[in-house]
Amino acid sequence: MWRAYKMSAPEWYFIVLGMIGAAMNGVAMPIFAIVFGNVLQVLLTSKTSEQMMNSVDFWAGMFVVIVRSPFILFYLFIYLFIYLFL
């Protein structure tokens, strides 16, 4: 086993970055569920329409962040793992 680790020593940088990208990509859907729940809470509990619009604008921005992050991370870990095995 130690010999396998020594042989893959130059690729550890790619392996670690790929694993971090994969883990962060896997966390995206639970975070999406939490944000979606917060949007529903804002829509159901807001007293005024102005308060609701301010909160909804914030959570809409969070949706944009959540959508962009896995997109970038997906290509990061796919690129790193493909580069690793070529």
Sequence and secondary structure as in RCSB ss.txt:
>XXXX:A:sequence
MWRAYKMSAPEWYFIVLGMIGAAMNGVAMPIFAIVFGNVLQVLLTSKTSEQMMNSVDFWAGMFVVIVRSPFILFY
LFIYLFIYLFL
>XXXX:A:secstr
 HHHHHHTGGGHHHHHHHHHHHHHHHHHHHHHHHHHHHHHHHHHH SSHHHHHHHHHHHHHHHHHHHHHHHHHHH
HHHHHHHHHH 
